[in-house]
Amino acid sequence: MIYLDNCATTKPRDEVIETMVSALREGYANPSSLHSFGLKIEKEISTARKKIADSFGADENEIYFTSGGTESSNIAIQGFIKKNIKRHKKVITTKLEHSSVLFQLRKMKELGIELVEVGVDVNGIVDETELLNAIDEDTFLVSLFHVNNEIGSVNPVKELISKIKKINRQIFVHVDGVQAVGKLEVNLHDIGCDSYSISAHKIYGPKGIGALYLKNGIKIDPMVIGGGQESGMRSGTENVPGILGFGVAAEMVVKNFKREQESIKACRDRLIDRLNEIEDVKINSTDKGVNNILSVSVLNTRGEVLLHSLERDQIYISVASACTSNGTGRSHVLEAIKLEPKYIEGTVRICFSKDNTLEEIDEFFEKFKEYVNELREIMVR
């Protein structure tokens, strides 16, 4: 098997699995219980929280556990909007956001917000001038992606946030960091955002667990009300195995960052070099993006057909997201960067991990080229 769908999810590290199995077998007490067993598990959660905070440049009391990146973004955005919508209306985001942000904000127009979606350049970077010019006295929230999930473009969030705060320090800035953590070195205090979304299963951790970073002093309305867990931010009994596994994953992805990114970059570079052997191939990801994500468009093909052809050989990739609001079935990301329609339909996304090898990349490419040629023969008949 060759797995190149690592933006969708990653294979958990052995150390993560071992930690979670131990928690399931031996650490099953409810951390809210007052007895010593429960208190022991509560301390283990605190240790995991500190690992995550230290890994990404935050204080441990700024880290709140959630079910994943989608919930983290929903808590931050909806919680802040609902607390402040009586005083302000305008929210700004970009056309390249993940659906968990973009579609959420479009839905929240029902509450009365005025939503502005600013454009990006052909490389998938937010148009800074358009963004800053859109800010007025009624603007109270800006939501930005750190790394785009389809093409891997990196927004200069630190610089953008600094300029936003110079216009109005009261504007709440949320950053979707789901595809950035583990692919970039992230220091949340240095970035200067008010909130940030993280997902464990993108960094060789478990599914169903994530974190919301919320800067000290920021107040938002909680979405889930109940027993008051996570300092009242997200009630419900904690996912102890997930949290402990997340802590290990965060610590290890930072510890091994340089070595693993060098390996991933070598795989990316090898594939880019080999893709030159195929005519009419367009690489949508730039060398300024993250190493892990490569968006490739092949003329006179269909991305989904290539995906299903490759899966017969147990080679797994993905296509550009079909989550769009215009009903065309095309990626809103590729349309936003103004990729020609004839290339959009032949787009696939290849996402590398620490586990991929150069031999796997060569094997993948030979099969990819074979199926591209077969499909082109059929489509030109």
RAJOUR-V475939 format. One line per field, one symbol per residue. phi: phi as a letter, one per 20 degrees, with the letter a starting at -180 (. if undefined). psi: psi as a letter, one per 40 degrees, with the letter a starting at -180 (. if undefined). Layout:
phi: ???
psi: ???
//
This chain:
phi: .cdccfefadfffgffffffffffecdefffefeffffffffffffffffgffffcmceffdddfceqfffgfffffffffffcffdcceccbdfdffgfefffffffffeofedddeecefendgfffffffffcfefcbccceecffddmfdfffgfffgfffffbfefeddcedgeefndcedcffffnfebbdccffecmdefnbbbdecggnedcefeddrfnfllnfbfpgfefgfffffgfffffffgdgffffffffffffffgfffffdflddeeedfeefffdcecddfmccgfffgfffffelddccdggefcddmemeffffffemffgfegfdecddcecfefcffffffgfffgfffffffffffef
psi: hhhffeddiihiiddddddddddddefeiheeieiddddddddddddddddddddffiideehhhaeadddddddddddddddedddidhhhaieeiidddddddddeddeeihhhhiiiaeefhihddddddehaeehehhhiidhhedeeihhgdddddddddddheehhhihhededhedihhhddddeidihhihdeeffaiiehaihhhhhehhihidhhbeeiffedgiihigddddddddddddddddeddddddddddddddddddeeehifhhhdiieeaiddhhhhhhifihddddddddddefhhaiiihegieeeeeihdddddefhhddddefhihhhiideiidddddddddddddddddddddde.
//
